[in-house]
Amino acid sequence: MPQPGQSMDSEKLVLIVDDVRLNREILGQMIRGMGLEVAFACTGEEAIEKFIELQPSLILMDINMPGMDGIEATRRIKALAEDRFIPVIFVTGAEGQDVIRNAIGVGGDDYIQRPFPFELLEGKIIALRRIAELYRQVNQLYYLRAREEEVAEQLLSGAVESSNVALDQVRIHKQPAETFSGDVLLTAFRPNGELNVLLGDFTGHGLTSTVGALPLSETFRAMTTKGYDAEDILAQINRKLQRLLPTGMFLACGMVTLAHDGSAKIWNGGLPDILVISQGRLLKRVLSNHPPLGIVANLHELHFEHTQLEPEDRILLLSDGVLEAEDAEGEQFGEERLLAAVAALGQSSDSCLVDLVLKGLYDFVGSHTQKDDISMIDVPGRVTAQGFSAEVASESGVEPDDAALDTWNWSLELQGKSLARINPVAQALSRLQETEGGGDHWHSVFSILTELYVNALDHGVLKLESSMKSSPEGFASYFSEREKRMECLNTGSVSLFMQHTRLSSGGRLMVRVEDSGDGFDYDHWLSKRSKGDNMFSGRGIALVTDLCEKVHYENGGSAVEIVYNYTVKK
């Protein structure tokens, strides 16, 4: 035993617990002969006290002692040690199968009955100390890895999800099964203020499931910001993941685009049904009609569900970890319990849909640990783009032409099937931003280009009537019919021409869109508008008219030319 003033090395310290002094002295002499240090206890209670005080690395424990016996003392010491491995060897004269079974059952690591050769006990001590050292090294590596994963997860979450928008209105919940979650939840605004929402669920969970998270989020945000449609974004994400992900790994994904007026289009590729809910009542399911992303090289004919939401309506996206959450008996939460939780929304309009589902889920699973990530996104029927610049009308009184610094033109003509494959609006906006820099005025330009192109395509080439969208049923029928006509589109054309003039105070943009259709009576529409007629159709034209300096229709309405001026703050 160390002399007074000397400290004990807990790594070399062996605690000998025995009520017989001679036994303690004999064992102590043997342990010192092995180059180790010793401490002594005479009872079970004292053994616990010495363990707490000295933290020995190994314990030799007698069984039969006055007061607390060695079996109960070992049970308590093992509980105090938690995840540390402190070997306990029972060294005793007690015998019998029940005694041995009880000693091992409370956590004892070996058992030796007196009398015994010292060499045998010495061998057991050496072997268990070797195992304890390996255990310590594994524990150290485990904690190091866990720490590194925590840091990596914080960095990854920051890079992937910290730029999400509208989090004060869109409720997001993510509960990883491990440090890393295989689920990715993203939100971003398009240049016209429409909200894109994506929930992705990579195969499996943990670190390996996050391989595609960065390229997924970067593609989603970059293309949303530039104004690309959901179809283009999903196709590009699919191409990237198909090249990047290892065999057998893919991304189940759901995406929603929500406009200011509550019109929404929803796509599902491998997620559980996306639910459209009104006051706790299920209005629509959007089933998975596509394979997950990253499996096939190219996506063809993406099918979107179109719906018109009231302000109190909700869209709920969820990962399969919600439905497959299990209780202690292995029963799954399932859709029936999910819908029961959703129905409670009808009884309390102030409640949060995600919170209601989580309450039902936690009541069901209790404290049972889940095997998969649990993720949900609750999208309300209206989302205000707070912090997002409102559309800016064309500036009046901009510098005359002689102040022009330079001028450039850009054009694109789409014919036949290319109209179904290419949306030129995002390309046009990208060209403007890349050439002339950023600015809030491009939000308005994006809206103008979108309205002009969609009018030319839908009404000029596809000959669809806006009046079809006057009811929720007609709204869905309109886009269903549009999809059918696009699939068999072989003729027709739309051309887009832009001329940008850089001015000392900003810029002037002239846009001309011409289609191969029959046109329409713009003067009649203008006359009805001036009389204050409540017209459902032509709202896009009204928006363009309000934003632009000049709007001029030609060729019976099949060609339109606008001028938009903007200033740049210096």
VENFEN-V29883 format. One record per residue. RES is the residue in one small letter. PHI is phi in whole degrees, 0 to 359 (* if undefined). BURIAL is + if it has 24 or more other C-alpha atoms within 12 Angstrom, else -. Layout:
RES,PHI,BURIAL + RES,PHI,BURIAL
This chain:
m,*,+ + p,301,- + q,286,- + p,307,- + g,94,- + q,273,- + s,266,- + m,270,- + d,271,- + s,297,+ + e,291,+ + k,255,+ + l,274,+ + v,245,+ + l,266,+ + i,255,+ + v,245,+ + d,198,+ + d,276,+ + v,261,- + r,300,- + l,298,- + n,299,+ + r,298,+ + e,293,- + i,295,- + l,294,+ + g,298,+ + q,297,- + m,295,+ + i,294,+ + r,297,- + g,298,- + m,271,- + g,84,- + l,253,+ + e,256,+ + v,229,+ + a,224,+ + f,235,+ + a,217,+ + c,258,+ + t,222,+ + g,295,+ + e,298,+ + e,293,+ + a,299,+ + i,295,+ + e,298,- + k,291,+ + f,296,+ + i,297,- + e,284,- + l,255,+ + q,51,+ + p,294,+ + s,265,+ + l,202,+ + i,230,+ + l,257,+ + m,240,+ + d,281,+ + i,257,+ + n,273,+ + m,218,+ + p,297,- + g,75,- + m,292,+ + d,279,+ + g,291,+ + i,291,+ + e,293,+ + a,298,+ + t,295,+ + r,303,+ + r,287,+ + i,295,+ + k,298,+ + a,293,- + l,293,- + a,289,- + e,53,- + d,269,- + r,275,+ + f,262,+ + i,248,+ + p,297,+ + v,236,+ + i,251,+ + f,281,+ + v,243,+ + t,207,+ + g,266,- + a,295,+ + e,218,- + g,114,- + q,297,- + d,296,- + v,296,+ + i,297,+ + r,300,- + n,294,+ + a,296,+ + i,288,+ + g,296,- + v,273,+ + g,119,+ + g,300,+ + d,258,+ + d,198,+ + y,212,+ + i,221,+ + q,255,+ + r,288,- + p,281,- + f,212,- + p,285,- + f,302,- + e,299,- + l,293,- + l,294,+ + e,300,+ + g,298,- + k,294,+ + i,296,+ + i,298,+ + a,296,- + l,288,+ + r,293,+ + r,295,- + i,296,- + a,297,+ + e,294,- + l,297,- + y,300,- + r,295,- + q,294,- + v,297,- + n,300,- + q,298,- + l,296,- + y,297,- + y,293,- + l,297,- + r,295,- + a,298,- + r,294,- + e,297,- + e,294,- + e,298,- + v,296,- + a,297,- + e,294,+ + q,296,- + l,295,- + l,293,+ + s,298,+ + g,297,- + a,286,- + v,268,+ + e,243,+ + s,291,- + s,269,- + n,300,+ + v,246,+ + a,57,+ + l,288,+ + d,279,- + q,238,- + v,265,+ + r,269,+ + i,242,+ + h,228,+ + k,225,+ + q,232,+ + p,288,+ + a,283,+ + e,231,+ + t,304,+ + f,265,+ + s,259,+ + g,275,+ + d,264,+ + v,232,+ + l,237,+ + l,230,+ + t,221,+ + a,199,+ + f,267,+ + r,281,+ + p,300,+ + n,267,+ + g,89,+ + e,294,+ + l,257,+ + n,259,+ + v,233,+ + l,225,+ + l,242,+ + g,242,+ + d,229,+ + f,288,+ + t,304,+ + g,72,+ + h,206,+ + g,94,+ + l,302,+ + t,296,- + s,284,+ + t,262,+ + v,306,+ + g,266,+ + a,296,+ + l,293,+ + p,298,+ + l,298,+ + s,291,+ + e,296,+ + t,294,+ + f,301,+ + r,288,+ + a,298,+ + m,284,+ + t,296,+ + t,298,+ + k,278,+ + g,97,+ + y,295,+ + d,289,+ + a,302,+ + e,301,+ + d,292,+ + i,296,+ + l,296,+ + a,296,+ + q,290,+ + i,299,+ + n,299,+ + r,298,+ + k,295,+ + l,292,+ + q,296,+ + r,280,- + l,271,+ + l,286,+ + p,290,- + t,303,- + g,91,- + m,248,+ + f,207,+ + l,232,+ + a,285,+ + c,210,+ + g,228,+ + m,220,+ + v,231,+ + t,245,+ + l,245,+ + a,268,+ + h,302,+ + d,273,- + g,90,+ + s,286,+ + a,221,+ + k,236,+ + i,230,+ + w,231,+ + n,225,+ + g,234,+ + g,103,+ + l,276,+ + p,303,+ + d,312,+ + i,274,+ + l,254,+ + v,255,+ + i,232,+ + s,231,+ + q,50,+ + g,84,+ + r,255,+ + l,283,+ + l,267,+ + k,203,- + r,248,+ + v,249,+ + l,281,+ + s,283,+ + n,246,+ + h,224,+ + p,290,+ + p,302,+ + l,280,+ + g,96,+ + i,264,+ + v,258,+ + a,292,- + n,225,+ + l,267,+ + h,235,- + e,50,- + l,295,+ + h,254,+ + f,253,+ + e,269,+ + h,254,+ + t,211,+ + q,249,+ + l,263,+ + e,275,+ + p,304,- + e,274,+ + d,285,+ + r,220,+ + i,244,+ + l,245,+ + l,255,+ + l,213,+ + s,274,+ + d,291,+ + g,298,+ + v,289,+ + l,290,+ + e,263,+ + a,298,+ + e,245,+ + d,271,- + a,297,- + e,270,- + g,89,- + e,281,- + q,271,+ + f,300,+ + g,74,+ + e,286,+ + e,299,- + r,290,+ + l,299,+ + l,293,+ + a,296,+ + a,292,+ + v,297,+ + a,299,+ + a,296,+ + l,295,+ + g,290,+ + q,268,- + s,211,- + s,293,- + d,277,- + s,286,- + c,269,+ + l,300,+ + v,298,+ + d,296,+ + l,296,+ + v,295,+ + l,296,+ + k,297,- + g,299,+ + l,293,+ + y,291,+ + d,299,- + f,280,+ + v,275,+ + g,62,- + s,265,- + h,295,- + t,290,- + q,267,+ + k,267,+ + d,230,+ + d,293,+ + i,241,+ + s,223,+ + m,213,+ + i,229,+ + d,251,+ + v,256,+ + p,285,+ + g,293,+ + r,224,+ + v,231,+ + t,269,+ + a,279,+ + q,293,- + g,79,- + f,254,+ + s,295,- + a,292,- + e,296,+ + v,253,+ + a,290,+ + s,304,+ + e,286,+ + s,263,- + g,71,- + v,288,+ + e,308,- + p,291,- + d,300,- + d,292,- + a,268,- + a,296,- + l,268,- + d,195,- + t,220,- + w,220,- + n,241,- + w,213,+ + s,211,- + l,205,+ + e,238,+ + l,250,+ + q,228,+ + g,53,+ + k,295,- + s,296,- + l,295,+ + a,277,+ + r,258,- + i,237,+ + n,251,+ + p,281,+ + v,296,+ + a,297,+ + q,295,+ + a,295,+ + l,293,+ + s,300,+ + r,298,+ + l,297,+ + q,290,+ + e,293,- + t,272,- + e,248,+ + g,85,- + g,276,- + g,155,+ + d,295,+ + h,297,+ + w,291,+ + h,300,+ + s,293,+ + v,298,+ + f,298,+ + s,297,+ + i,297,+ + l,299,+ + t,298,+ + e,297,+ + l,295,+ + y,289,+ + v,296,+ + n,299,+ + a,296,+ + l,287,+ + d,291,+ + h,266,+ + g,283,+ + v,271,+ + l,277,+ + k,58,+ + l,269,+ + e,261,+ + s,299,+ + s,299,- + m,298,- + k,271,+ + s,283,- + s,224,- + p,302,- + e,292,- + g,294,- + f,299,+ + a,292,+ + s,295,+ + y,303,+ + f,286,+ + s,294,- + e,294,- + r,299,+ + e,297,+ + k,296,- + r,292,+ + m,294,+ + e,296,- + c,251,- + l,282,+ + n,238,- + t,235,- + g,93,+ + s,205,+ + v,223,+ + s,244,+ + l,233,+ + f,235,+ + m,234,+ + q,232,+ + h,253,+ + t,242,+ + r,277,+ + l,247,+ + s,296,- + s,258,- + g,166,+ + g,195,+ + r,231,+ + l,241,+ + m,253,+ + v,235,+ + r,233,+ + v,239,+ + e,225,+ + d,238,+ + s,269,+ + g,279,+ + d,274,- + g,80,+ + f,205,+ + d,274,- + y,294,+ + d,297,- + h,295,- + w,299,+ + l,296,- + s,295,- + k,296,- + r,294,- + s,295,- + k,275,- + g,80,- + d,298,- + n,277,- + m,260,- + f,285,- + s,280,- + g,85,+ + r,293,+ + g,294,+ + i,295,+ + a,298,+ + l,297,+ + v,298,+ + t,299,+ + d,291,- + l,274,+ + c,263,+ + e,290,+ + k,211,+ + v,228,+ + h,225,+ + y,262,+ + e,225,- + n,50,- + g,69,- + g,101,+ + s,275,+ + a,228,+ + v,224,+ + e,230,+ + i,233,+ + v,230,+ + y,231,+ + n,251,+ + y,216,+ + t,246,+ + v,239,- + k,288,- + k,248,-
